[in-house]
Amino acid sequence: MELRKIKKRLTAAYNYSFIRMTLNFYTCYEMMAEKTSDPAEETLALYDRYLGSLGSFLEGFLEKKETFEKETLLEELEELRQDTIKEMEKLTAYTDIFQAYEYVMNRVEGRFMPQLVGKQPEDTDALLDEIISYLTQSDDPADFHERFQQIISQLPVRFTKNKFFAIIEEGMSVYKGAPKAGLDDMLYMLRSEALLNRPKTSGTENEEDSYKKLYQILKEFLQADFSTLEAAGYYHLSSKLEEAGELLSEATGDILMLMDMVNDLYVLLLCEDHAMVDLEETQVMTRILGEVLELFKEDKWKEIPAETADLLPKLEGKQESSFEQWMANEIPMEELSKDVSPVTEVLWKTGLLLSGSSFASLEYKDLEETADEEMIRKGLEQLFADIRESWKELPKVLTRAAMAKCLSILPITFKSSDEAEKYIKNSLECCSDEVEKDGCIRMIRSIMEQV
């Protein structure tokens, strides 16, 4: 593999991460200063917990102290990265269960809506024609697949666990002969959608839950009986669901920014011995980072000095330019996986850190390893056993929501449009709860109207 091309790519990665790290660290300080106006803000404590570590790593990188040992720093930075991944997994678990409750709430909403006098039941055949028309509007198979998954996610679910497992098994059959990494990713997503990773609801762990507001909201949903829910309770839970969505959106954005900074510092440490740098540009970034870092260390939130802010225009357009250079010199990961030299290992990890999947594992994977029937069988056996055990604690309305979420991410295995049509029709006709069916239809129409 041409070393010159690798060095050019690592230089682009170094410059891109240095600039993005600088801008994000600056923005992060401004956000933290604003958050101090709300002493109850949960993410403030979160940043206090992680930014101290990130700051010390950054200080070591900027000052090149005698105690600065790259290998040790990389190991410690990897620990911080793993801690941040665990934090994101907590937020993902909350997101999954609140999305499931949103599914449930959409299906009981009809009880509390004004009813038209003389309203006739929905004509299933007419609705089916609308859905098929929506699905076939595009000739692009990927677009059809995305639309079908959206419809599936809103259909009523009336499966036994065994029937549900059979559908999952059929859908997963497409991974035979496909990359094993894809199988692993899908099994992980199915566990997530099946609510197997949901926040713990018993034991002492909750006493130290990082997201107390979210946990208190979740407890209200866990205690709700949706079969007897009255209007006041429904509207109260609706407001709480909206509040949870806002908290999750903000916390997720904060964690993403934190992870980007961790990843960028990781890239800087990996690439600095291989990169060609612009001395003047580096001095500007080092000064901005150093001055903002000093403000963090003072632990007194105040406005960033104008002299520091005035340096930002010097970086305008640089991030985009470096990223374009990084992409222009792209080397396929499959090609890198065949070369085990130290410099290609650096490029491999750098590629993962800048892949757009901020929380990707940096462990080496054989991209040519394929999944066989035995791998699929063992993966599904474990998944199904965990679902059986975990769902014992869940009410039926929530297991139906989890089933719908799982089915919505499965690869399509229908051999024809007639099979897909039959599946949709059976789902609608098997639901005898008219309120729930109306809720499903309302959500499906909402999806179709967005086109």
C-alpha positions as CSV (number, residue, x, y, z in Angstrom):
1,M,0.0,0.0,0.0
2,E,1.4,3.4,-0.9
3,L,2.8,5.1,2.2
4,R,2.6,8.5,0.7
5,K,-1.1,8.2,0.2
6,I,-1.5,7.0,3.8
7,K,0.5,9.9,5.2
8,K,-1.6,12.4,3.2
9,R,-4.8,10.9,4.6
10,L,-3.5,11.0,8.2
11,T,-2.5,14.6,7.7
12,A,-6.0,15.5,6.6
13,A,-7.5,13.6,9.5
14,Y,-5.2,15.3,12.0
15,N,-6.0,18.8,10.7
16,Y,-9.8,18.0,10.6
17,S,-9.9,16.7,14.1
18,F,-7.7,19.5,15.5
19,I,-10.1,22.1,14.1
20,R,-13.3,20.3,15.1
21,M,-11.9,19.7,18.6
22,T,-11.1,23.4,18.9
23,L,-14.5,24.6,17.8
24,N,-16.4,22.0,19.8
25,F,-14.4,22.7,23.0
26,Y,-15.1,26.4,22.6
27,T,-18.8,25.7,22.0
28,C,-18.9,23.3,24.9
29,Y,-17.7,26.0,27.3
30,E,-20.4,28.4,26.1
31,M,-23.0,25.7,26.6
32,M,-21.8,24.9,30.1
33,A,-21.8,28.6,31.1
34,E,-25.5,28.8,30.0
35,K,-26.4,25.6,31.8
36,T,-25.3,27.0,35.2
37,S,-28.4,29.1,35.2
38,D,-30.4,25.9,35.8
39,P,-28.9,24.2,38.9
40,A,-31.2,21.1,38.4
41,E,-29.7,20.5,34.9
42,E,-28.6,16.8,34.9
43,T,-26.2,17.1,32.1
44,L,-24.2,19.7,34.1
45,A,-23.1,17.0,36.5
46,L,-22.5,14.7,33.5
47,Y,-20.0,17.2,32.0
48,D,-18.4,17.8,35.4
49,R,-17.8,14.1,35.6
50,Y,-16.2,13.7,32.2
51,L,-14.8,17.0,31.1
52,G,-12.3,17.0,34.0
53,S,-10.7,13.9,32.5
54,L,-10.9,15.2,29.0
55,G,-9.3,18.5,30.1
56,S,-6.3,16.8,31.7
57,F,-5.7,14.7,28.5
58,L,-6.0,17.8,26.4
59,E,-3.6,19.7,28.7
60,G,-1.1,16.9,28.3
61,F,-1.4,17.0,24.6
62,L,-1.1,20.8,24.3
63,E,1.8,21.2,26.7
64,K,3.8,18.0,26.0
65,K,4.7,17.7,29.6
66,E,7.5,15.4,30.8
67,T,4.8,13.2,32.2
68,F,3.2,13.0,28.8
69,E,3.4,9.3,27.6
70,K,1.4,8.7,24.5
71,E,0.7,5.0,25.1
72,T,-0.5,5.6,28.6
73,L,-2.6,8.5,27.6
74,L,-4.2,6.5,24.8
75,E,-5.1,3.8,27.2
76,E,-6.7,6.3,29.6
77,L,-8.5,8.0,26.8
78,E,-9.9,4.6,25.7
79,E,-11.2,4.2,29.2
80,L,-12.9,7.6,29.0
81,R,-14.3,6.6,25.6
82,Q,-15.8,3.4,27.0
83,D,-17.3,5.3,29.9
84,T,-18.9,7.7,27.4
85,I,-20.2,4.8,25.3
86,K,-21.9,3.4,28.5
87,E,-23.5,6.8,29.1
88,M,-24.9,6.8,25.6
89,E,-26.2,3.2,26.1
90,K,-28.1,4.5,29.1
91,L,-29.7,7.2,27.0
92,T,-30.4,4.8,24.2
93,A,-32.2,2.5,26.7
94,Y,-34.4,5.4,27.8
95,T,-35.1,6.3,24.2
96,D,-36.1,2.8,23.3
97,I,-38.6,2.4,26.1
98,F,-40.1,5.9,25.7
99,Q,-40.6,5.2,22.0
100,A,-42.4,2.0,22.9
101,Y,-44.6,4.0,25.3
102,E,-45.3,6.5,22.5
103,Y,-46.5,3.6,20.4
104,V,-48.9,2.6,23.2
105,M,-50.1,6.2,23.8
106,N,-50.9,6.6,20.1
107,R,-53.1,3.6,20.3
108,V,-55.2,4.7,23.3
109,E,-55.5,8.3,22.2
110,G,-58.7,7.6,20.3
111,R,-60.5,7.0,23.6
112,F,-60.1,10.7,24.5
113,M,-60.8,12.3,21.1
114,P,-64.2,13.7,20.0
115,Q,-66.1,11.0,18.0
116,L,-68.1,11.9,14.9
117,V,-71.8,10.9,15.1
118,G,-72.5,8.1,12.6
119,K,-68.8,7.4,11.9
120,Q,-68.4,4.2,9.9
121,P,-65.6,1.7,10.4
122,E,-62.6,2.1,8.1
123,D,-62.8,0.3,4.7
124,T,-59.8,-2.0,5.0
125,D,-59.6,-2.7,1.3
126,A,-59.7,1.0,0.4
127,L,-57.0,1.7,3.0
128,L,-54.9,-1.2,1.7
129,D,-55.1,0.3,-1.8
130,E,-53.8,3.6,-0.4
131,I,-50.9,1.9,1.3
132,I,-49.9,-0.1,-1.7
133,S,-50.0,3.0,-3.8
134,Y,-47.8,4.8,-1.3
135,L,-45.3,1.8,-1.3
136,T,-45.0,1.6,-5.1
137,Q,-44.6,5.3,-5.8
138,S,-40.9,4.9,-6.2
139,D,-38.9,2.4,-8.3
140,D,-36.0,2.5,-5.9
141,P,-35.8,-0.7,-3.9
142,A,-34.2,1.1,-1.0
143,D,-37.0,3.6,-0.9
144,F,-39.6,0.9,-1.0
145,H,-37.8,-0.9,1.9
146,E,-37.8,2.2,4.0
147,R,-41.4,3.0,3.3
148,F,-42.4,-0.6,4.1
149,Q,-40.5,-0.5,7.4
150,Q,-42.3,2.7,8.4
151,I,-45.7,1.1,7.7
152,I,-44.8,-2.1,9.5
153,S,-43.8,-0.1,12.6
154,Q,-47.4,1.2,12.9
155,L,-49.4,-1.9,12.1
156,P,-51.3,-3.6,14.9
157,V,-49.4,-6.6,16.4
158,R,-51.3,-9.8,17.3
159,F,-48.6,-12.5,17.3
160,T,-47.8,-15.2,19.7
161,K,-44.2,-15.2,20.8
162,N,-43.5,-18.3,18.7
163,K,-45.0,-16.7,15.6
164,F,-43.0,-13.6,16.3
165,F,-39.8,-15.6,16.6
166,A,-40.5,-17.4,13.4
167,I,-40.9,-14.1,11.5
168,I,-37.6,-12.9,13.1
169,E,-35.9,-16.1,12.1
170,E,-37.1,-15.8,8.5
171,G,-35.9,-12.2,8.3
172,M,-32.5,-13.0,9.7
173,S,-32.0,-15.8,7.1
174,V,-30.7,-13.1,4.7
175,Y,-27.5,-12.9,6.7
176,K,-26.3,-16.3,5.7
177,G,-23.2,-15.7,3.7
178,A,-23.2,-12.0,4.5
179,P,-20.5,-10.3,6.6
180,K,-20.6,-11.5,10.2
181,A,-20.3,-7.8,11.4
182,G,-23.7,-7.1,9.8
183,L,-25.3,-10.0,11.7
184,D,-23.8,-8.8,15.0
185,D,-25.1,-5.3,14.3
186,M,-28.6,-6.6,13.6
187,L,-28.7,-8.8,16.7
188,Y,-27.7,-5.8,18.8
189,M,-30.4,-3.6,17.2
190,L,-33.0,-6.3,17.8
191,R,-32.0,-6.5,21.5
192,S,-32.4,-2.8,21.8
193,E,-35.8,-2.7,20.1
194,A,-37.0,-5.6,22.1
195,L,-36.3,-3.5,25.3
196,L,-33.7,-6.0,26.6
197,N,-31.4,-3.1,27.5
198,R,-34.1,-1.0,29.3
199,P,-33.2,0.9,32.4
200,K,-33.3,-1.2,35.6
201,T,-36.5,-0.8,37.6
202,S,-35.5,-2.5,40.8
203,G,-32.5,-2.7,43.0
204,T,-30.0,-0.2,44.4
205,E,-28.6,0.8,41.0
206,N,-31.5,3.3,40.4
207,E,-30.5,5.3,43.5
208,E,-27.5,6.5,41.5
209,D,-29.2,6.8,38.2
210,S,-27.5,9.4,36.0
211,Y,-30.8,10.7,34.7
212,K,-33.1,11.2,37.7
213,K,-35.7,13.3,35.8
214,L,-36.0,10.6,33.1
215,Y,-36.2,7.8,35.7
216,Q,-39.0,9.6,37.6
217,I,-41.0,10.0,34.4
218,L,-40.4,6.3,33.5
219,K,-41.7,5.3,36.9
220,E,-45.0,7.1,36.2
221,F,-45.4,5.1,32.9
222,L,-44.4,1.8,34.6
223,Q,-47.2,2.4,37.2
224,A,-49.8,3.3,34.6
225,D,-52.6,0.9,33.8
226,F,-53.4,1.6,30.1
227,S,-56.5,-0.6,30.1
228,T,-58.3,1.7,32.6
229,L,-56.5,5.0,31.8
230,E,-58.8,8.0,32.0
231,A,-58.5,11.3,30.2
232,A,-56.7,13.2,32.9
233,G,-54.1,10.5,33.2
234,Y,-53.6,10.3,29.5
235,Y,-53.0,14.0,29.1
236,H,-50.6,14.0,32.1
237,L,-48.6,11.1,30.6
238,S,-48.6,12.9,27.2
239,S,-47.0,15.9,28.7
240,K,-44.5,13.7,30.5
241,L,-43.7,11.9,27.2
242,E,-43.0,15.3,25.6
243,E,-40.8,16.3,28.5
244,A,-38.8,13.0,28.3
245,G,-38.3,13.6,24.5
246,E,-36.9,17.1,25.2
247,L,-34.6,15.8,28.0
248,L,-33.4,12.9,25.8
249,S,-32.7,15.2,22.8
250,E,-30.6,17.6,24.8
251,A,-28.7,14.9,26.7
252,T,-28.0,12.9,23.5
253,G,-26.7,16.1,21.8
254,D,-24.4,16.7,24.8
255,I,-23.0,13.2,24.8
256,L,-22.5,13.3,21.0
257,M,-20.4,16.5,21.3
258,L,-18.5,15.0,24.2
259,M,-17.8,11.8,22.2
260,D,-16.7,13.8,19.2
261,M,-14.2,15.7,21.3
262,V,-12.9,12.4,22.8
263,N,-12.6,10.9,19.3
264,D,-10.9,14.0,17.9
265,L,-8.3,14.0,20.7
266,Y,-7.8,10.2,20.0
267,V,-7.1,11.0,16.3
268,L,-4.6,13.7,17.3
269,L,-2.7,11.4,19.5
270,L,-2.7,8.6,16.8
271,C,-1.8,10.8,13.8
272,E,0.6,13.5,15.1
273,D,3.7,11.5,14.3
274,H,2.6,11.0,10.7
275,A,1.0,14.4,9.9
276,M,2.3,17.4,8.1
277,V,1.0,20.5,9.9
278,D,0.6,24.2,9.2
279,L,2.5,25.9,12.1
280,E,0.5,29.1,12.1
281,E,-2.8,27.3,12.1
282,T,-1.6,25.0,14.8
283,Q,-0.6,28.0,17.0
284,V,-4.1,29.5,16.6
285,M,-5.8,26.3,17.6
286,T,-3.4,25.7,20.5
287,R,-4.0,29.2,21.8
288,I,-7.9,28.9,21.6
289,L,-7.9,25.5,23.3
290,G,-5.4,26.6,26.0
291,E,-7.3,29.7,26.9
292,V,-10.7,28.0,27.0
293,L,-9.1,25.2,29.0
294,E,-7.9,27.7,31.6
295,L,-11.5,29.0,31.9
296,F,-12.7,25.5,32.5
297,K,-10.1,25.0,35.2
298,E,-11.2,28.2,37.0
299,D,-14.6,26.6,37.6
300,K,-16.2,30.0,37.4
301,W,-18.4,30.3,34.3
302,K,-17.9,33.6,32.5
303,E,-17.8,35.1,29.0
304,I,-15.0,34.0,26.8
305,P,-12.6,37.0,26.2
306,A,-13.0,38.9,22.9
307,E,-9.3,38.3,22.1
308,T,-10.0,34.5,22.1
309,A,-13.2,34.8,20.1
310,D,-11.4,37.0,17.5
311,L,-9.2,34.0,16.6
312,L,-12.1,31.9,15.4
313,P,-12.4,33.6,11.9
314,K,-8.9,32.3,11.2
315,L,-10.3,28.8,11.1
316,E,-13.3,29.5,8.8
317,G,-13.5,27.0,6.0
318,K,-10.5,25.0,7.3
319,Q,-12.6,22.1,8.7
320,E,-14.5,21.6,5.5
321,S,-11.4,21.7,3.4
322,S,-9.6,19.1,5.6
323,F,-12.6,16.8,5.5
324,E,-12.7,17.0,1.7
325,Q,-9.0,16.0,1.6
326,W,-9.7,13.1,4.0
327,M,-12.5,11.8,1.8
328,A,-10.6,12.4,-1.5
329,N,-7.8,10.1,-0.4
330,E,-10.2,7.3,0.9
331,I,-8.8,3.8,1.2
332,P,-11.4,1.0,1.6
333,M,-11.5,-0.6,5.1
334,E,-11.3,-4.0,3.4
335,E,-8.0,-3.1,1.9
336,L,-6.6,-1.9,5.2
337,S,-7.7,-5.1,7.0
338,K,-5.3,-7.0,4.8
339,D,-2.3,-5.0,5.9
340,V,-1.2,-5.2,9.6
341,S,1.6,-2.7,9.6
342,P,1.6,-0.1,12.4
343,V,0.8,2.9,10.1
344,T,-2.2,1.1,8.6
345,E,-3.4,0.2,12.1
346,V,-3.3,3.9,12.9
347,L,-5.3,4.6,9.7
348,W,-7.8,1.8,10.5
349,K,-8.6,3.3,13.9
350,T,-8.6,6.8,12.6
351,G,-11.1,5.7,9.9
352,L,-13.4,4.2,12.6
353,L,-13.1,7.4,14.8
354,L,-14.1,9.6,11.9
355,S,-16.6,7.2,10.3
356,G,-19.7,9.1,11.4
357,S,-20.5,6.3,13.9
358,S,-19.1,8.1,16.9
359,F,-19.5,5.1,19.2
360,A,-18.0,2.4,16.9
361,S,-15.7,-0.2,18.5
362,L,-12.1,0.3,17.6
363,E,-11.4,-3.4,17.9
364,Y,-10.1,-5.1,14.7
365,K,-12.7,-7.0,12.8
366,D,-12.2,-9.4,9.9
367,L,-14.5,-7.8,7.4
368,E,-14.3,-10.9,5.2
369,E,-15.6,-13.3,7.8
370,T,-19.1,-14.4,6.8
371,A,-22.1,-15.6,8.9
372,D,-23.2,-19.2,8.6
373,E,-26.4,-21.0,9.7
374,E,-24.8,-22.0,13.0
375,M,-23.9,-18.4,13.9
376,I,-27.4,-17.2,13.1
377,R,-29.0,-20.1,15.0
378,K,-26.9,-19.5,18.2
379,G,-27.4,-15.7,18.0
380,L,-31.2,-16.1,17.7
381,E,-31.4,-18.8,20.4
382,Q,-29.8,-16.4,22.9
383,L,-32.0,-13.5,21.7
384,F,-35.2,-15.5,22.0
385,A,-34.3,-16.9,25.5
386,D,-33.5,-13.4,26.7
387,I,-36.8,-12.0,25.3
388,R,-38.8,-14.8,27.0
389,E,-37.3,-14.0,30.3
390,S,-37.3,-10.2,30.0
391,W,-40.9,-9.9,28.7
392,K,-42.3,-11.7,31.8
393,E,-42.1,-8.3,33.5
394,L,-43.7,-6.3,30.8
395,P,-47.4,-5.6,30.2
396,K,-48.9,-6.9,26.9
397,V,-49.2,-3.4,25.5
398,L,-45.5,-2.9,25.8
399,T,-44.5,-6.3,24.4
400,R,-46.7,-5.5,21.4
401,A,-44.9,-2.2,21.0
402,A,-41.5,-4.0,21.2
403,M,-42.6,-6.6,18.6
404,A,-43.6,-3.8,16.2
405,K,-40.2,-2.0,16.8
406,C,-38.3,-5.3,16.0
407,L,-40.3,-6.0,12.9
408,S,-39.8,-2.5,11.6
409,I,-36.0,-3.0,11.3
410,L,-36.0,-6.5,9.8
411,P,-34.9,-7.0,6.2
412,I,-37.9,-7.6,3.9
413,T,-38.3,-11.3,3.0
414,F,-41.5,-11.1,1.0
415,K,-41.1,-12.7,-2.4
416,S,-43.8,-10.6,-4.0
417,S,-45.9,-7.5,-3.5
418,D,-48.9,-9.8,-3.0
419,E,-47.2,-11.3,0.1
420,A,-46.6,-7.9,1.5
421,E,-50.2,-6.9,0.8
422,K,-51.5,-10.0,2.5
423,Y,-49.3,-9.3,5.6
424,I,-50.6,-5.8,5.9
425,K,-54.2,-6.8,5.4
426,N,-54.0,-9.6,8.0
427,S,-52.4,-7.2,10.6
428,L,-55.3,-4.8,10.2
429,E,-58.0,-7.5,10.2
430,C,-56.6,-9.3,13.3
431,C,-57.1,-6.3,15.5
432,S,-60.5,-6.3,17.1
433,D,-59.9,-3.2,19.2
434,E,-61.3,-0.4,17.0
435,V,-59.7,2.3,19.1
436,E,-56.3,0.8,18.6
437,K,-56.9,0.1,14.9
438,D,-58.0,3.7,14.4
439,G,-54.8,4.9,16.1
440,C,-52.7,2.7,13.9
441,I,-54.5,3.9,10.8
442,R,-54.1,7.5,11.9
443,M,-50.3,7.0,12.3
444,I,-50.0,5.3,8.9
445,R,-51.9,8.1,7.2
446,S,-49.6,10.6,8.9
447,I,-46.6,8.8,7.4
448,M,-48.1,8.7,3.9
449,E,-49.0,12.4,4.1
450,Q,-45.4,13.4,4.7
451,V,-44.4,12.5,1.1
